[in-house]
Amino acid sequence: MQFELTKQFLSDVSHAVCEKDSLFIIKNVNELHPADIAEIMDYVNLQEAQYIYQLLDEEQAADVLVEIDEDVRDKFLASLSAKEIAESIENMDSDDATDLIQDLPEKKQEEVLSEIKDESQSSDITDLLNYEEDSAGGIMAKEFVAANINWTVKEALKMLRKQVEDVDNVFTIYVTDNKAKLKGTLSLKKFLYASDETLIKDLYRPDPIHVDALIPSEEVASVMEKYELVVIPVVNDVGMLIGRITIDDALEVIKEEAEKDYQMASGISEKVESSDNVWVLSRARLP
């Protein structure tokens, strides 16, 4: 059932926080979708938001921080210690973690990174911070599932089981060579129906649509719209697979660009309304 935030509910939440009624919060707030919890935190004051946040489990806390309004999040993060932020980041994908960290003051960025226990995750975030925010590298995630072109299905399955632990949604399997260069893609269905000794090179689809890490993020969104992709691989200047960009990230790019257009009130070649689909808004920006 879809949640609808009302003034009465906000009043009840504020009262519960004032009375330190943790049972009310756990029963009526913590059971909601992270996006709904984030909406509540957008409306309550900082002290109330802190109380709610402290009652969330680690995964919930991470998801809520991703969903919360950026301006509200900046103020909220300022109230948290580097260790508290790091604990939430450890439950985020690398792209979401990078988005959060890059808005922090440089000194606090360093403190948070030093508090992250997973050295691999800390390294991934540091790598992503080196890209421009509005580039493919700036919005990609480092988590993906890949199989070597020379593996058998049996070998690949063993390795993929380890990889999927870090990937929330597996849309496709990327196929790489011994130098980690992107060679193609393999559908999950085709992979699962193949016999154990079948070679990956006999199953995959070569020459996938991909983007370079340095191209503008708006261009990435255009490519994904044109080819109706839910995910696209990202490569570096020598063709090595280094990340992936999902449809939710592309939609966020289009939304931000559309908002800029409304603010500037220029460059619109097609009549659009504020309620229009973001892809329609994207087309309206074309010459």
Secondary structure by P-SEA (a helix, b strand, c coil): cbbbbcaaaaaaaaaaaaacaaaaaaaccccccaaaaaaaaacccaaaaaaaaaaccaaaaaaaaaaccaaaaaaaaaaccaaaaaaaaaaccaaaaaaaaaaccaaaaaaaaaacccaaaaaaaaaaaaccccccccccccbbbbbbccccaaaaaaaaaaaacccccccbbbbbcccccccccccaaaaaacccccccccccccccccccccccaaaaaaaaaaacccbbbbbcccccccccccaaaaaaaaaaaaaaaaaacccccccccccccaaaaaaaacc
